[in-house]
Amino acid sequence: MNNKKQITKGSHWLPRTYLKHFLIDNKLFMYKKGERFFKEGLKAEQRVVEVLGEAGLNNIAKENNLYRVEVKNIDPNFIENLFREIIEDDLDKIIQEVKEKNIGDKIDEELKKKLCLFIATMRVRAPQFKWETNETLDKFLKMGVRLRMEASQNKPLGEAERKQAKRDYLKDKGKLITDKELDKEIEQTRKKIIEGNFEGIKIVDSSNKLFLKTALSNIEPSAIIFFGMKINILKAREDRYFITSDNPVVYFVPQDKVNFYNPSKSLVSPFTEVFFPLTKDCAIHLCRRSDLKEMIMSASRELVDNFKENIAYNSKDFIFSPIKMNFLNQFVEEYMPYPFKLVSS
């Protein structure tokens, strides 16, 4: 008898308990807008996939080994289970509580706490957060390497450094390198880095360790930040639906408020706005406007469209919609990259 514990390979970065609330007539539509899908040579209509029922949700919004933990005596499924235990198991009850409230009802503190905790976990569990974490670290590490290269110009390697460099070269290239060749290689690499050219030079470890450590350490602080903001729950009118994506927690400082003290991607600016679709019918807006009352509001067509635009344009590879929408066709007809890419100067 095989008693070996089964290890989950596919990590659902959008939980099925969340996505099922975007189904209409037991289906939803997945728009594959990522760069890799355009390189496959598919037609625009082939990049729109109909997903049937809750069973179909098992096969989407996941990435192999995204939450895999390779640590002795730790369950490899630990992170996936932790996300579920923190809030996901209570999601249906939370959404039902929201649905039972009427337009104009106040949002009580306990419900707000639960919603803010859920938004916090949804922010950090997505591949987008992993990408942003690596991009940010990569930017600062490259800056540090560049400064060190500038400071070390015309300084020869010490004997120990030279031996280590030769060992590294042998390991990477599979062949020995002479002192003369090494000096030339070092000088060329130094020149490239000083000029800001890091092509072919690995700076950040792309493994899950940094992502998972950063994600778990950010859940509680993010939930506290969200709880400190004003919350409104928007309920869409009949035949108007919200969408979601692989980056469901969208936050930014409006362009007219952006400056040195208020960068566009800031959670702590007094001008920050947060958009999060909770279901196809309900969405959450967070901000720091002191004049707002925390309540259930009716979402006009303009508000729903505003939400859809923010979610769609800030998605990375996937958009999920309860119905086919003409507005979303542009994302499968032309590649639109994620707009907040960090670029090293």
C-alpha positions as CSV (number, residue, x, y, z in Angstrom):
1,M,0.0,0.0,0.0
2,N,1.4,3.4,-1.0
3,N,1.1,5.8,2.0
4,K,3.1,8.6,0.4
5,K,1.4,11.9,0.8
6,Q,0.1,13.3,-2.5
7,I,1.7,16.6,-3.4
8,T,-0.3,19.2,-5.2
9,K,1.6,20.4,-8.4
10,G,-0.7,23.1,-9.7
11,S,-1.1,26.1,-7.4
12,H,-4.3,28.1,-7.9
13,W,-3.4,31.8,-7.6
14,L,-7.1,32.6,-8.0
15,P,-8.9,30.2,-5.7
16,R,-11.8,28.3,-7.2
17,T,-14.0,29.5,-4.3
18,Y,-13.5,33.0,-5.6
19,L,-13.7,32.4,-9.3
20,K,-17.0,30.5,-9.1
21,H,-18.7,33.7,-8.1
22,F,-18.0,35.1,-11.6
23,L,-19.9,32.2,-13.3
24,I,-23.1,33.0,-15.3
25,D,-25.1,30.1,-16.6
26,N,-22.3,27.9,-15.2
27,K,-19.6,29.4,-17.4
28,L,-17.1,32.3,-17.7
29,F,-14.6,33.5,-20.3
30,M,-10.9,33.6,-20.0
31,Y,-9.1,36.2,-22.1
32,K,-5.4,35.2,-22.7
33,K,-3.8,38.6,-23.2
34,G,-0.2,37.7,-22.2
35,E,2.8,38.2,-24.5
36,R,3.4,34.5,-24.8
37,F,-0.1,33.9,-26.2
38,F,0.6,36.3,-29.1
39,K,3.8,34.5,-29.9
40,E,1.8,31.2,-30.4
41,G,0.3,32.6,-33.6
42,L,-3.3,32.1,-32.6
43,K,-6.1,34.1,-33.9
44,A,-7.7,36.6,-31.6
45,E,-10.9,34.5,-31.1
46,Q,-8.7,31.5,-30.2
47,R,-7.3,33.5,-27.2
48,V,-10.8,33.7,-25.7
49,V,-11.5,30.4,-23.8
50,E,-14.9,29.4,-22.5
51,V,-14.7,27.7,-19.1
52,L,-17.5,25.4,-18.2
53,G,-18.7,25.1,-14.6
54,E,-16.9,24.8,-11.3
55,A,-15.1,21.6,-12.7
56,G,-13.6,23.8,-15.4
57,L,-12.2,26.1,-12.8
58,N,-9.8,23.3,-11.7
59,N,-7.9,23.7,-14.9
60,I,-7.4,27.5,-15.0
61,A,-5.8,30.3,-12.9
62,K,-3.0,28.1,-11.7
63,E,0.8,27.7,-12.1
64,N,2.8,24.6,-11.4
65,N,4.7,24.7,-8.1
66,L,4.1,28.4,-7.5
67,Y,3.7,27.8,-3.8
68,R,5.9,24.7,-3.6
69,V,8.0,24.7,-0.4
70,E,11.3,22.7,-0.6
71,V,12.1,22.7,3.1
72,K,12.8,19.6,5.2
73,N,9.9,18.6,7.5
74,I,7.6,21.2,5.9
75,D,4.5,20.0,4.0
76,P,5.1,21.0,0.3
77,N,1.4,22.0,0.2
78,F,1.8,24.3,3.3
79,I,1.4,27.6,1.5
80,E,-1.7,26.6,-0.5
81,N,-3.3,25.2,2.7
82,L,-2.4,28.4,4.6
83,F,-4.1,30.7,2.2
84,R,-7.2,28.5,2.4
85,E,-7.2,28.5,6.3
86,I,-6.5,32.2,6.6
87,I,-9.7,33.3,4.9
88,E,-10.6,31.3,1.8
89,D,-12.7,28.7,3.8
90,D,-14.9,31.5,5.0
91,L,-15.3,33.2,1.6
92,D,-18.8,31.9,0.7
93,K,-20.1,33.1,4.1
94,I,-18.5,36.5,3.6
95,I,-19.9,36.9,0.1
96,Q,-23.4,35.8,1.3
97,E,-23.2,38.4,4.1
98,V,-22.4,41.1,1.5
99,K,-25.3,39.9,-0.8
100,E,-27.8,40.1,2.1
101,K,-27.0,43.8,2.7
102,N,-29.1,46.4,1.0
103,I,-28.1,49.6,-0.8
104,G,-27.4,52.2,1.9
105,D,-26.5,49.7,4.6
106,K,-23.4,50.4,6.6
107,I,-20.4,48.1,6.5
108,D,-19.7,46.9,10.0
109,E,-16.2,46.6,11.4
110,E,-16.1,42.8,11.5
111,L,-17.1,42.4,7.9
112,K,-14.5,45.0,6.9
113,K,-11.8,43.1,8.7
114,K,-12.6,39.9,6.8
115,L,-12.8,41.7,3.5
116,C,-9.5,43.5,4.0
117,L,-7.8,40.2,5.0
118,F,-9.1,38.5,1.9
119,I,-7.9,41.4,-0.3
120,A,-4.5,41.2,1.4
121,T,-4.1,37.5,0.6
122,M,-5.3,38.0,-3.0
123,R,-2.7,40.7,-3.5
124,V,0.3,38.6,-2.5
125,R,-0.7,35.2,-3.8
126,A,-0.8,36.1,-7.5
127,P,2.1,35.6,-9.9
128,Q,2.0,39.3,-10.5
129,F,3.2,39.9,-6.9
130,K,6.1,37.5,-7.5
131,W,7.0,39.4,-10.7
132,E,6.8,42.7,-8.9
133,T,8.9,41.4,-6.0
134,N,11.6,40.2,-8.3
135,E,11.5,43.3,-10.5
136,T,11.9,45.6,-7.5
137,L,14.8,43.6,-6.0
138,D,16.4,43.3,-9.4
139,K,16.4,47.1,-9.9
140,F,18.1,47.8,-6.5
141,L,20.6,45.0,-6.8
142,K,21.6,46.1,-10.3
143,M,22.1,49.6,-8.9
144,G,24.4,48.3,-6.2
145,V,26.4,46.1,-8.6
146,R,26.8,49.1,-11.0
147,L,28.2,51.3,-8.2
148,R,30.6,48.6,-7.1
149,M,31.8,48.1,-10.7
150,E,32.4,51.9,-11.0
151,A,34.3,51.9,-7.8
152,S,36.5,48.9,-8.7
153,Q,37.7,50.2,-12.1
154,N,41.4,49.6,-12.7
155,K,41.6,47.4,-9.5
156,P,42.9,43.9,-10.2
157,L,41.3,40.9,-8.6
158,G,42.9,39.4,-5.5
159,E,44.3,35.9,-5.7
160,A,41.4,34.4,-3.8
161,E,38.8,36.2,-6.0
162,R,40.7,35.2,-9.2
163,K,40.6,31.5,-8.2
164,Q,36.9,31.7,-7.4
165,A,36.2,33.5,-10.7
166,K,38.0,30.6,-12.5
167,R,36.0,28.0,-10.6
168,D,32.7,29.8,-11.5
169,Y,33.7,30.1,-15.1
170,L,34.5,26.4,-15.2
171,K,31.2,25.5,-13.6
172,D,29.1,27.8,-15.9
173,K,31.0,27.2,-19.2
174,G,32.4,23.7,-18.7
175,K,36.0,24.8,-19.6
176,L,39.1,26.4,-18.0
177,I,40.0,30.0,-18.6
178,T,43.5,31.6,-18.6
179,D,44.4,34.7,-16.6
180,K,44.5,36.8,-19.8
181,E,41.1,35.6,-20.9
182,L,39.7,36.1,-17.4
183,D,41.0,39.7,-17.3
184,K,39.4,40.4,-20.7
185,E,36.1,38.8,-19.6
186,I,36.0,40.8,-16.4
187,E,36.8,44.1,-18.2
188,Q,34.1,43.5,-20.8
189,T,31.5,42.5,-18.1
190,R,32.5,45.6,-16.0
191,K,32.1,47.9,-19.0
192,K,28.6,46.4,-19.8
193,I,27.4,46.8,-16.2
194,I,28.7,50.4,-15.9
195,E,26.8,51.2,-19.1
196,G,23.7,49.7,-17.6
197,N,23.7,46.6,-19.9
198,F,22.9,43.5,-17.8
199,E,21.9,41.3,-20.7
200,G,22.9,37.7,-19.9
201,I,23.8,38.6,-16.3
202,K,21.7,36.9,-13.6
203,I,21.1,39.1,-10.6
204,V,17.9,37.8,-8.8
205,D,17.2,34.2,-7.9
206,S,14.0,33.4,-9.6
207,S,13.1,30.6,-7.2
208,N,10.1,30.7,-4.9
209,K,12.0,31.5,-1.7
210,L,12.0,35.3,-2.0
211,F,8.5,35.4,-3.3
212,L,6.9,33.2,-0.6
213,K,8.9,34.9,2.2
214,T,7.8,38.3,0.9
215,A,4.2,37.2,0.3
216,L,3.7,35.8,3.8
217,S,5.3,38.7,5.5
218,N,3.1,41.1,3.6
219,I,-0.3,39.6,4.4
220,E,-0.8,41.2,7.9
221,P,0.7,44.6,7.1
222,S,-1.4,44.8,3.9
223,A,-4.6,43.9,5.7
224,I,-3.8,46.6,8.3
225,I,-3.2,49.2,5.6
226,F,-6.5,48.3,3.8
227,F,-8.4,48.4,7.1
228,G,-7.1,51.9,7.7
229,M,-8.8,53.1,4.5
230,K,-12.4,53.9,3.8
231,I,-14.3,51.0,2.2
232,N,-17.3,51.0,0.0
233,I,-19.0,48.0,-1.6
234,L,-20.4,48.6,-5.0
235,K,-23.3,46.5,-6.3
236,A,-23.8,46.5,-10.0
237,R,-27.2,47.1,-11.5
238,E,-29.0,44.4,-13.5
239,D,-27.1,43.2,-16.6
240,R,-23.9,45.0,-15.6
241,Y,-21.0,42.7,-14.5
242,F,-17.6,43.1,-12.9
243,I,-14.5,41.2,-14.2
244,T,-11.4,39.9,-12.5
245,S,-7.9,39.1,-13.6
246,D,-4.5,37.5,-12.5
247,N,-3.9,40.9,-10.8
248,P,-7.2,41.4,-9.0
249,V,-6.0,43.9,-6.4
250,V,-5.4,47.1,-8.4
251,Y,-4.0,50.1,-6.6
252,F,-2.5,53.3,-7.7
253,V,-2.2,57.1,-7.1
254,P,-4.2,59.0,-9.7
255,Q,-1.9,60.6,-12.3
256,D,-2.7,64.2,-11.3
257,K,-1.6,63.4,-7.7
258,V,1.7,61.6,-8.6
259,N,4.9,63.3,-7.5
260,F,8.1,62.6,-5.6
261,Y,6.2,62.0,-2.4
262,N,3.3,60.1,-4.0
263,P,4.6,57.5,-6.5
264,S,2.1,55.9,-8.8
265,K,2.4,52.5,-7.1
266,S,2.0,53.4,-3.4
267,L,-0.3,51.9,-0.9
268,V,0.3,54.5,1.8
269,S,-0.2,57.7,-0.1
270,P,-3.2,59.8,1.0
271,F,-4.4,59.6,-2.6
272,T,-4.2,55.9,-3.1
273,E,-7.2,54.1,-4.6
274,V,-7.8,50.3,-4.4
275,F,-10.1,48.4,-6.8
276,F,-11.0,44.8,-6.1
277,P,-13.8,42.8,-7.8
278,L,-15.4,40.5,-5.2
279,T,-18.0,38.8,-7.4
280,K,-19.6,39.4,-10.8
281,D,-22.1,41.6,-9.0
282,C,-20.1,43.3,-6.3
283,A,-16.8,45.1,-6.1
284,I,-14.8,46.9,-3.4
285,H,-13.3,50.4,-3.5
286,L,-10.8,51.6,-0.9
287,C,-9.5,55.1,-0.5
288,R,-8.6,57.7,2.2
289,R,-11.2,60.3,1.5
290,S,-12.4,61.4,5.0
291,D,-15.8,62.5,3.7
292,L,-16.9,59.0,2.6
293,K,-19.3,56.9,4.6
294,E,-18.5,53.1,4.6
295,M,-21.6,51.6,3.1
296,I,-23.2,49.5,0.3
297,M,-23.6,51.6,-2.8
298,S,-25.4,51.2,-6.2
299,A,-22.8,51.1,-9.0
300,S,-23.9,53.0,-12.1
301,R,-22.9,51.9,-15.6
302,E,-20.0,54.5,-15.4
303,L,-18.7,53.1,-12.2
304,V,-18.8,49.5,-13.4
305,D,-17.0,50.5,-16.6
306,N,-14.4,52.3,-14.6
307,F,-13.8,49.2,-12.5
308,K,-13.6,47.0,-15.6
309,E,-11.0,49.3,-17.2
310,N,-8.8,49.4,-14.1
311,I,-8.9,45.6,-13.7
312,A,-8.3,44.9,-17.4
313,Y,-5.6,47.4,-18.1
314,N,-3.7,46.3,-15.0
315,S,-3.9,42.6,-15.7
316,K,-0.8,40.7,-16.7
317,D,-1.6,37.6,-18.7
318,F,-5.3,36.7,-18.0
319,I,-8.7,38.4,-17.7
320,F,-11.8,36.6,-16.5
321,S,-15.3,37.7,-17.4
322,P,-18.8,36.3,-16.7
323,I,-19.8,37.1,-20.3
324,K,-18.1,38.0,-23.6
325,M,-17.5,41.7,-23.7
326,N,-16.7,43.8,-26.8
327,F,-14.5,46.0,-24.5
328,L,-12.2,43.0,-23.8
329,N,-11.6,42.1,-27.5
330,Q,-8.8,44.7,-27.7
331,F,-6.7,42.7,-25.3
332,V,-6.7,39.6,-27.5
333,E,-6.3,41.5,-30.7
334,E,-3.3,43.5,-29.7
335,Y,-0.7,42.8,-27.1
336,M,-1.0,45.3,-24.2
337,P,1.8,44.9,-21.6
338,Y,1.4,45.5,-17.9
339,P,1.8,49.3,-17.5
340,F,3.8,49.5,-14.3
341,K,7.0,47.7,-15.4
342,L,10.0,48.8,-13.5
343,V,13.0,49.7,-15.8
344,S,16.6,49.9,-14.6
345,S,18.3,53.1,-15.7
